[in-house]
Amino acid sequence: MLLLALDTATPAVTVALHDGTAVIASSSQVDARRHGELLLPAVDRVLAEAGLGLDALTGIVAGVGPGPYTGLRVGLMTADTFGLALGIPVHGVCTLDGLAYAADVAGPFVVATDARRKEVYWARYADSRTRVTDPAVDRPADIADEVRDLPAVGAGALLYPDTFPKAHEPEHVSAAALASLAAERLAAGEELPAPRPLYLRRPDAQVPKNYKVVTPK
């Protein structure tokens, strides 16, 4: 097994290689405006660090969000392109699950990432491998009663300490955690979902509902 994992659902542009036993190379940079510029050089960097080529890969792992449309499509389209070009499977993993997997938390906790617009993407977990609610997007104040007493990780939790008073790192997802989680699930015979984006809300750009006629009759 040699998995290339990548995620662009948060401000982190993160890539890792996993050989079925451990992460053998990884790269993470935080820049919310440069996903498209940073992703492929990061892939080249981790392959060079491992001394391997794309032809050695047996699968791709892509973080599916939830996240903003622009960031998500960079990672998912790149993953799909690699999969098609190399003829290897592409697996999807929820970005929140990757954050949960990397969290050093015992017992129930919450993962929350920044959804902008004063909202968070979030889900509850029984432990680092078990999500107990579907990912959702909400204003922090609207979920405070559900999450205030629980430990929390992620940039969304750190942004809103009144709602998440027990928040701590990790702030962003790492592809190393995504790759390790995917490798563990695949080794256990689990079928990972297709790499389809979790947007959870409509894009900012909308087609105007009422066009004003400006052409002559």
Secondary structure, 3 states (H helix, E strand, C coil): CCEEEEECCCCEEEEEEECCCCEEEEEEEECCCCHHHHHHHHHHHHHHHHCCCHHHCCEEEEECCCCCHHHHHHHHHHHHHHHHHHCCCEEEECHHHHHHHHCCCCCCEEEEEEEECCEEEEEEEEECCEECCCCEEECHHHHHHHHCCCCEECHHHHHCCCCCCCEECCCCCCHHHHHHHHHHHHHCCCCCCCCCCCCCCCCCCCCCCCCCCCCCC
